[in-house]
Structure formats: C-alpha cells, structure tokens
Amino acid sequence: MTSDHILISFPPINFERALTYLKNMSGPLSSLIDDFSNLSEEQMASYNYPPYVSKMKTDYLNDKFGKDSAGFKSFNSAILAINLLKACAKLNLAIYTLRDKYKAMELQSNRGYVGVSYYSTPAWYNSTDEDVLRIKNSAIAVRDQLHGYSKKYTVDGFEENFINTIKYSVYSICDKFFVDTKTVTEKATEAGANVVSTIMAIVIFCSLFWLVAKCATSL
C-alpha cells in the first residue's frame, strides 16, 4: 500500500456538482452561500454560521411561517447543503491525512528506514490506526446526515440534484468498513419483503402437503 493507493481505497468526495447546485440556490441565505462556496476544503470543514442564521431559523419556525412554508424549505435546504458539504470536507481532510502519513513512510523507506510495511493492503475494517478511524467516523457522520434529513422540508429536486451527487461516494467508503448504509425505511421494506416471502413459502408448503395427503387418501 502506497500513498497513491490511499486515494484509490478512499476516493475523496467530489462535491463539485453539489457545490454548483448550492451556488445556484436562491433565497435569504444567498450572501452566506456565496461566502461559503468560495472557501477551501479546510475552511469549509471548520466553518461556523454567523449568529443571524439561528435567529432566521427561529423566525421561520414561528406561527407566521412554519416548516411547510416555501421560505423555510429554501432556508432549510441551504443549511442542509452547507452542513453536508462541511461533513464531506472533513471526510476528505481525513483521507488526505492518511495519504500524507503513507507519503512520510515512503520517504523514510527511501532513506533506509525499516518499519511498517506499506506495500500490503490493510484490512481497513479491522484497523485501529487513529487516522483510519478518523476516516471511518467522518464517513459515518456524513451517512447520518444523509439519513437524517427530511425530503418533505426541502425544495423540489434537492434529493436528486444535491443528495444523490455525493451519497454513493460516501456509501462506497462506508462499505470499506462494513458500515450499514441502509435507511430505516429500507430496512423496514426489506424486513416486510422477508415476512411476505416466508408467508408465501408456508402457504405453498401447506398447499403441497394438503395435495399429497389428498392423493394418498384417494389411493
């Protein structure tokens, strides 16, 4: 395993399309979106909202507007997008940190250093390396945000044009650690399908048993 292979095992999240979508969002946070969109990944990862954002959220949630209002959906979509991009930036930084660690080991090896072998591919899911665990935990943090948002309170097309542009890349990293990426709804649907399949199997078995018994009594 070399530093180049780190980026193959853990491809950094390409959120260019998601960022473009965010830039094109209109609404009360336009100036904040412009500022955030021009930040580096390092700056995105450590970004803090200005105080007025909290007050705006409170105003949107009062009786005058509410969660179902177009204004809140626009506001909420922008906040969700920024939070997810922050989380993706943190995940990418974790990946870069691990890559740089392997680069340092390569440099030491070239100088005659004999230590950790970086030529074999580690079993990432078993790793106790703090930098590997940072990648795992960062990926889980993004997954949790992807699973936690409500489509009902976002603008039309948010899931298709923003969420889906980053979701599968994050899930791919989660898979390296055998982290479950199914939502509660998906698990419930799968469980329901299993129950139906079991019931159908029982019905078929009972029908066959009845048919065999009937044939036996008619002989």
C-alpha positions as CSV (number, residue, x, y, z in Angstrom):
1,M,0.0,0.0,0.0
2,T,1.4,3.3,-1.1
3,S,0.2,6.9,-0.6
4,D,-1.3,6.8,-4.2
5,H,-3.3,3.7,-3.2
6,I,-4.9,5.5,-0.3
7,L,-6.8,7.7,-2.8
8,I,-7.8,4.6,-4.6
9,S,-9.1,2.9,-1.5
10,F,-10.7,6.1,-0.3
11,P,-11.5,8.3,-3.2
12,P,-12.1,11.9,-1.9
13,I,-15.7,13.0,-2.2
14,N,-16.1,15.1,-5.4
15,F,-18.7,17.6,-4.4
16,E,-18.3,19.9,-7.4
17,R,-21.8,19.2,-8.7
18,A,-23.3,19.6,-5.2
19,L,-21.4,22.9,-4.7
20,T,-22.7,24.2,-8.1
21,Y,-26.2,23.3,-7.0
22,L,-25.7,25.2,-3.8
23,K,-24.3,28.3,-5.6
24,N,-27.5,28.4,-7.8
25,M,-29.9,28.3,-4.8
26,S,-31.8,31.5,-4.2
27,G,-33.3,32.7,-1.0
28,P,-32.5,34.6,2.2
29,L,-29.0,33.0,2.5
30,S,-27.7,34.0,-0.9
31,S,-24.8,36.1,0.5
32,L,-23.9,33.4,3.0
33,I,-23.9,30.8,0.2
34,D,-21.6,32.9,-1.9
35,D,-19.1,33.3,1.0
36,F,-19.2,29.5,1.8
37,S,-18.8,28.5,-1.8
38,N,-15.5,30.4,-2.1
39,L,-13.9,28.6,0.9
40,S,-11.2,26.0,0.7
41,E,-11.9,22.5,1.9
42,E,-10.0,23.3,5.1
43,Q,-12.1,26.4,5.7
44,M,-15.4,24.6,4.9
45,A,-14.6,21.9,7.4
46,S,-14.2,24.5,10.2
47,Y,-16.9,26.9,9.0
48,N,-19.2,28.4,11.6
49,Y,-22.5,30.1,10.9
50,P,-22.9,33.8,11.7
51,P,-25.3,34.5,14.6
52,Y,-28.2,35.7,12.4
53,V,-28.7,32.3,10.9
54,S,-30.1,30.9,14.2
55,K,-32.5,33.8,14.5
56,M,-33.7,33.3,10.9
57,K,-34.4,29.7,11.7
58,T,-36.5,30.7,14.7
59,D,-38.4,33.2,12.7
60,Y,-39.2,30.6,10.0
61,L,-40.4,28.1,12.6
62,N,-42.8,30.5,14.3
63,D,-46.6,30.6,13.6
64,K,-46.2,33.0,10.8
65,F,-44.2,30.7,8.5
66,G,-43.8,27.1,9.7
67,K,-41.9,24.1,8.3
68,D,-44.3,23.7,5.4
69,S,-43.7,27.3,4.1
70,A,-41.7,27.8,0.9
71,G,-39.4,30.2,2.8
72,F,-38.4,27.6,5.4
73,K,-37.9,24.9,2.7
74,S,-35.5,27.2,0.9
75,F,-33.7,28.1,4.1
76,N,-33.5,24.5,5.3
77,S,-32.2,23.2,2.0
78,A,-29.4,25.7,2.0
79,I,-28.5,24.8,5.6
80,L,-28.6,21.1,4.9
81,A,-26.4,21.5,1.8
82,I,-23.8,23.5,3.7
83,N,-23.8,21.0,6.6
84,L,-23.3,18.1,4.3
85,L,-20.5,19.9,2.4
86,K,-18.8,20.7,5.7
87,A,-19.0,17.0,6.6
88,C,-17.7,15.9,3.2
89,A,-14.8,18.4,3.5
90,K,-13.9,16.8,6.9
91,L,-14.0,13.4,5.4
92,N,-11.7,14.5,2.6
93,L,-9.3,16.0,5.0
94,A,-9.2,12.7,7.0
95,I,-8.3,10.9,3.7
96,Y,-5.6,13.4,2.9
97,T,-4.1,13.0,6.4
98,L,-3.8,9.2,5.9
99,R,-2.3,9.7,2.5
100,D,0.3,12.1,3.9
101,K,1.2,9.6,6.6
102,Y,2.0,7.0,3.9
103,K,4.0,9.6,2.0
104,A,6.1,10.1,5.1
105,M,6.6,6.4,5.4
106,E,7.7,6.2,1.8
107,L,10.2,8.9,2.3
108,Q,11.6,7.2,5.3
109,S,11.8,3.9,3.4
110,N,13.7,5.6,0.6
111,R,16.2,6.7,3.3
112,G,16.8,3.2,4.5
113,Y,14.1,3.3,7.2
114,V,12.9,-0.2,8.1
115,G,9.5,-0.2,9.8
116,V,5.8,-0.6,8.9
117,S,5.3,-2.3,5.5
118,Y,3.1,-0.1,3.4
119,Y,3.1,-2.4,0.4
120,S,0.3,-4.7,1.7
121,T,-3.3,-3.6,1.6
122,P,-4.6,-3.3,5.2
123,A,-7.9,-4.8,6.3
124,W,-9.4,-1.3,6.9
125,Y,-12.4,-2.5,8.9
126,N,-10.0,-4.1,11.4
127,S,-7.7,-1.1,11.6
128,T,-7.0,0.6,15.0
129,D,-5.0,3.4,13.3
130,E,-6.4,6.7,14.5
131,D,-6.2,8.2,11.1
132,V,-8.1,5.3,9.5
133,L,-10.7,5.5,12.3
134,R,-11.0,9.2,11.6
135,I,-12.0,8.4,8.0
136,K,-14.5,5.8,9.2
137,N,-16.0,8.2,11.8
138,S,-16.2,11.0,9.3
139,A,-17.9,8.8,6.7
140,I,-20.4,7.7,9.4
141,A,-21.1,11.4,10.2
142,V,-21.9,12.1,6.6
143,R,-24.1,9.0,6.3
144,D,-26.0,10.0,9.4
145,Q,-26.8,13.4,7.9
146,L,-27.8,11.8,4.7
147,H,-30.2,9.5,6.6
148,G,-31.4,12.2,9.0
149,Y,-32.8,14.9,6.7
150,S,-36.5,15.1,5.7
151,K,-37.3,15.4,2.0
152,K,-40.6,16.9,3.0
153,Y,-38.9,20.1,4.2
154,T,-36.6,20.7,1.3
155,V,-37.1,22.3,-2.1
156,D,-38.2,20.2,-5.1
157,G,-35.2,18.4,-6.7
158,F,-32.9,18.7,-3.7
159,E,-32.5,15.0,-3.3
160,E,-32.0,14.3,-7.0
161,N,-29.7,17.3,-7.7
162,F,-27.7,17.5,-4.4
163,I,-28.0,14.5,-2.2
164,N,-27.6,11.9,-4.9
165,T,-24.4,13.6,-6.2
166,I,-22.5,12.7,-3.1
167,K,-24.4,9.8,-1.4
168,Y,-23.0,6.9,-3.3
169,S,-19.4,8.1,-2.9
170,V,-19.9,8.3,0.8
171,Y,-21.5,4.9,0.9
172,S,-18.6,3.4,-1.0
173,I,-16.2,4.5,1.8
174,C,-18.6,3.2,4.4
175,D,-18.6,-0.2,2.7
176,K,-14.8,-0.4,3.2
177,F,-15.6,-0.6,7.0
178,F,-18.8,-2.7,6.6
179,V,-20.8,0.2,7.9
180,D,-24.5,-0.2,7.3
181,T,-25.8,2.3,4.8
182,K,-29.5,1.3,4.7
183,T,-32.0,3.8,5.9
184,V,-34.7,2.8,8.5
185,T,-37.3,2.8,5.7
186,E,-35.1,0.5,3.5
187,K,-34.6,-1.9,6.4
188,A,-38.4,-1.9,7.1
189,T,-39.2,-2.6,3.5
190,E,-36.6,-5.4,3.4
191,A,-38.0,-6.9,6.6
192,G,-41.5,-6.7,5.2
193,A,-40.4,-8.4,2.0
194,N,-38.8,-11.2,4.0
195,V,-42.0,-11.7,6.0
196,V,-44.1,-11.9,2.8
197,S,-41.6,-14.4,1.3
198,T,-41.8,-16.5,4.5
199,I,-45.6,-16.5,4.5
200,M,-45.7,-17.4,0.8
201,A,-43.3,-20.3,1.4
202,I,-45.5,-21.6,4.3
203,V,-48.7,-21.3,2.1
204,I,-47.0,-23.2,-0.7
205,F,-45.7,-25.9,1.7
206,C,-49.1,-26.3,3.3
207,S,-50.8,-26.5,-0.1
208,L,-48.4,-29.2,-1.3
209,F,-48.8,-31.1,1.9
210,W,-52.6,-31.0,1.6
211,L,-52.4,-32.1,-2.0
212,V,-50.1,-35.0,-1.2
213,A,-52.3,-36.0,1.7
214,K,-55.4,-35.9,-0.5
215,C,-53.8,-38.0,-3.2
216,A,-52.7,-40.6,-0.6
217,T,-56.2,-40.9,0.8
218,S,-57.7,-41.4,-2.6
219,L,-55.5,-44.4,-3.4
